[in-house]
Amino acid sequence: MADFRCEKCGKLLSVDAGAGTSFRCPQCRARLLVPAGLAALPSPRIAGDNLRAGEAAGRDEAEQVQHEEKLFGVLAYGMPWVISAFMHVGIFLMAMFVVFIVAAAQPVRTDITIPDAVFNTENPGGVMNPGGGGDPNIKAAAPVKGTSPGLSRRESKIANYSSEASGNIPLIGLDTGGTGGGGGAFDIGPGGGGSVGIKSNFYGSGGGNVHQVVYVIDRSGSMIDTFDYLRKEMLTSIGQLKDPQDFHVIFYSDGPPMENPPRQLIQANKANRLMAAEFLKGITPERQTDPVPALKRAFDVLQGARKQGKLIYLLSDGLFPDNNAVLKLIAERNPPGNGQVVIHTFLYGDRPKEAEEVMKKIADQNKGRYRYVNPEE
C-alpha cells in the first residue's frame, strides 16, 4: 500500500499497487505513477484514528471497572445477610435434631391406664340424679393432689384435676323412663359416685388415668324394653368425665353404626356432654346385633389419639352373629399383650353362656374386666 499526494491537485492518495504502476487521480483525473520509494514503505497511521481507538479502549476499561465496583458493592452488602440466614437455618436444624433425639430416647409409658373394676357405690356407675342432689350418705373421695414422678406437665395437670363439681347441666324434657319418670330435669354432671381425678366409670367398671373413652353400645331391637335404663347409666357415666378427658359414643345394630357428632373424640367439657345427651335422646333400639362396624370405628377414632389411657366400653345384650369375626377384628387392631386399648365388656339383659364366654374372652385378652348387668336390679 503506497500513500502519497497527487502532483496536480494535492489530494492524499492510497494505492495498493507496485512501483511505477500507472493510475488516475480520482479527484482531478490526472494520470500518475506510483513512486518507487513510497511503494515499499508501511502504510501511515492517521493520528485521529489512534486517538479514537484509545478513547474507545479507555471507555471499555472504565465501564468494566465500574461494573466490577457495583458487583463488589452488592456482594459486600448482601453477603452478611446470606451468611446470617445460613447460620440461623443451621442452628434451627441442629436444635430440631437434638429435640428429635431426646424425644426418641424417652420411654413410651404403657402403664398409664389402671383398668381395675370399680364397685364404689351401691348404684353401679355412680349416683343417678333425676332432678335433685345425690344420696347425702354417699361421699366422694378426696381429690388426689400432687404430681407423679416422670409425668409430663399435661399428665401432671390431668393427675391433679379436681373432682369438685362446677355446676350441673339440666336437661329439660328428657324422657328418662323407668323410675325416673319423664319430662323432668336430668343432671348430667359432674356427678357423684366417688369419681376421683381422671377416672372413668360405667356400670361399676372403670379405671384411673383414663384419657380417651369410647362407648360401643348395642341398640338392637331386643333392648327396647330396658333401653331407657341404659340411657340413664350412659348419661351418668359421661357426666362424670372431666374436661381433660376425651370421649366418643357409637351405637350399633346390623346396619351402619350411629355416632355422636362430629364422629371423633371430643373434649368432655359441659357443652360436649350436653351435645352427647341430646344425641342419646334420639337413639331408638331396632334391628339385629352386629358390633364389627362399630368396633372398627372405635379403633379408628382412637388410632390418632394419645398412646396412653385408651378405653372402650363394649356392651351387648346377647349373642353376636359371628363371634370369630369379632374376636379376629379386635386381635388385629389391638394385638393381645401388645394392645394400647383396654376393653371392658358388659353383657346386658339375657345371659347366654356362649355370649358370656365371648365377652369374658374379649376382656381377658385386652386387659379389661367383664361384668353382667341385670337391668331389673
Buried (B, 14 or more C-beta within 10 A) or exposed (E): EBBBEBEEEEEEBEBEEEEEEEEEBEEEEEEBEBEEEEBEEEEEEEEEEEEEEEEEEEEEEEEEEEEEEEEEEEEEEEEEEEEEEEEEEEEEEEEEEEEEEEEEEEEEBEEBBBBEBBEBBEBBBBBBBBEEEBBEEBEBEEEBEEBEEEBEEEBBEBBBBBBEEEEBBEBEEBEBBBEBEEEBBBBBBBBBBBBBBBBBBBBBBBBBBBBBBBBBBBBBBBBEEBBBBBBBBBBBBBBBBBBBBBBBBBBBBBEEBBBBEEBBBBBBBBEBBBBBBEBBEEBEBBEEBBBBBBBEBBBEBBEEBBEBBBBBBBBBBBBBEEBEBBBEBBBEBBEEEEBBBBBBBBBBBEEEEEBBEBBBBBBBBBBBBBBBBEBEE
